[in-house]
Amino acid sequence: MLPELDPQVLSMALAALWETSDDSSAVFFDCFYDALARGFTVGASLTYAQQEISREPHGFELPVDWAPFVLIGNPDTTLTGEPPQAPLRTSHGGQTIWIRGG
């Protein structure tokens, strides 16, 4: 467990299994938050973002750009309210984790 994460406040997290580029991550999260804002569940938003980023014209069709993102938490969760402008991003042991408190 990461020492700076309080399990009492953490409702879910998206983690990258390997280092990703800032460009592909930005497109991924734009698509992810777009899906959340449209009422998709977190799991469906993850799938949507992975599919969207792998299509042209983004230029990130290789799995190295869209496959590293995994959800830790309940994929059937639907979020309410406005998504953050940018997720909290932290690194631990060479892995990057995006966090949304709940």
C-alpha positions in Angstrom: 0.0 0.0 0.0 1.2 3.5 -0.8 1.9 5.4 2.4 0.3 8.6 1.2 -3.0 7.0 0.3 -5.7 6.8 3.0 -8.0 3.9 2.4 -10.7 5.7 4.3 -10.9 8.4 1.5 -9.8 6.5 -1.5 -12.8 5.1 -3.4 -11.0 4.0 -6.6 -7.9 4.5 -8.6 -6.6 4.1 -12.1 -3.1 2.8 -12.3 -0.7 2.6 -15.2 1.2 -0.7 -15.3 4.1 1.0 -17.1 5.2 4.5 -17.8 3.1 6.3 -20.4 3.6 9.4 -22.4 2.1 12.6 -21.3 0.5 13.0 -24.8 -1.3 9.6 -24.8 -2.3 10.0 -21.1 -3.9 13.4 -21.8 -6.0 11.9 -24.6 -6.9 8.9 -22.5 -8.1 11.0 -19.6 -10.0 13.4 -21.9 -11.9 10.4 -23.3 -12.3 8.8 -19.8 -13.7 12.0 -18.2 -15.9 12.6 -21.3 -17.5 9.1 -20.8 -17.9 9.7 -17.0 -19.6 13.1 -17.7 -22.0 11.3 -20.1 -23.1 8.9 -17.3 -21.0 5.8 -18.1 -19.8 3.6 -15.3 -16.2 3.8 -14.3 -15.5 0.4 -16.0 -17.3 1.4 -19.2 -15.5 4.7 -19.2 -12.2 2.9 -19.0 -13.1 0.7 -21.9 -14.4 3.6 -23.9 -11.2 5.6 -23.4 -9.1 2.6 -24.3 -11.0 2.1 -27.5 -11.1 5.8 -28.4 -7.4 6.4 -27.9 -6.5 3.4 -30.1 -8.4 4.9 -33.1 -7.1 7.5 -35.5 -6.6 10.5 -35.5 -4.9 10.2 -32.1 -2.0 8.1 -33.4 -1.9 6.0 -30.2 -3.1 2.7 -31.7 -0.3 0.6 -30.1 -1.2 -1.1 -26.8 1.8 0.5 -25.1 -0.3 3.8 -25.2 -3.8 2.5 -24.2 -3.4 -0.8 -22.4 -1.5 0.1 -19.2 -4.5 1.6 -17.5 -6.2 -0.6 -14.9 -9.0 0.2 -12.5 -8.7 -0.6 -8.8 -12.2 -0.4 -7.4 -15.8 -1.2 -8.4 -16.2 -1.0 -12.2 -20.0 -0.5 -11.9 -19.6 2.7 -10.0 -21.2 5.8 -11.5 -19.7 9.1 -10.4 -21.7 12.2 -9.8 -20.7 15.8 -10.0 -18.0 17.4 -12.1 -14.9 15.4 -12.8 -11.7 17.1 -11.7 -9.7 19.1 -14.2 -6.8 16.8 -13.7 -6.5 13.7 -11.5 -4.0 13.5 -8.7 -1.0 11.8 -10.1 1.6 10.1 -8.0 4.5 7.6 -8.7 5.5 4.6 -6.6 8.0 2.1 -7.5 8.2 3.1 -11.2 4.4 3.0 -11.5 2.1 6.0 -12.0 -1.2 6.0 -10.3 -4.1 8.4 -10.9 -6.3 8.9 -7.9 -9.8 10.1 -7.4 -10.9 10.5 -3.8 -14.5 9.7 -2.8 
